[in-house]
């Protein structure tokens, strides 16, 4: 059919859609759809979502609890299966949430959580061979700890020393790795290496920080990733607060308007900022007593 040109508004009582026709079977599938209520979505019913493709990784942004036609968006619910892209951002009212997976231990509501600690054998690794700029596959020599299939998918590989230092790439995939059979492993990244590596380059790996979350211990082993909104089951997927008002476990005597930091004495709690060593979580909005839950205007992500 030829292209058509219209002068003036085009009206349709039941919405608009683009279609794709299978040249072999003649089957028709919807592409972009504007429904009768003015909502725009794709054939998969998605929102502002970018799926994995050559050269870039997946990402997702949802605005409002009704912002997805594919799954129910509820920051006060959890699920045993992954409903959204890990790391997805939800903007709802004054809050920003991130979609992540809890680790192997349940965490109650109002607790700070951090990512899993890095594996020491997967840090300060040397490049197996020189790698030219523009490459996405990088071979490194690990320590004694094996790596499971795609253990680092969605995580990061960074050059921590010598040639190419300062670069960081998002990991797309990795094979299963038996160190005793071969100490080298190829890490495939979404993005191109900008500066070439040599066999003197040192590299480190961190798993996807949105998985394997643990209640933030008193002695830090990683960065704060957010706070639980509800009691969260081990290994379940949920939304975690990163910005805006949050009810958090109180440790010590907080003061309205002052800064609250990660507690250095009680796991998952926030405490008054007595020094600049502990991570700043946000400003105190309303105070409750020690061991109760105060309202903190979080600002960590």
Beta strands, then each sheet from edge to edge (+ up, - down):
strand 1: 16-21
strand 2: 28-34
strand 3: 40-41
strand 4: 48-50
strand 5: 59-63
strand 6: 78-79
strand 7: 89-92
strand 8: 95-101
strand 9: 112-114
strand 10: 125-127
strand 11: 137-141
strand 12: 156-161
strand 13: 168-174
strand 14: 184-189
strand 15: 202-206
strand 16: 214-215
strand 17: 224-228
strand 18: 237-251
strand 19: 259-262
strand 20: 270-272
strand 21: 280-286
strand 22: 293-299
sheet 1: 1+ 2- 3+
sheet 2: 4+ 5- 7- 8+ 18- 6+
sheet 3: 4+ 5- 7- 8+ 18- 17+ 9- 16+
sheet 4: 4+ 5- 7- 8+ 18- 20- 19+ 21- 22+
sheet 5: 10+ 11- 14+ 13- 12+ 15- 10+
end
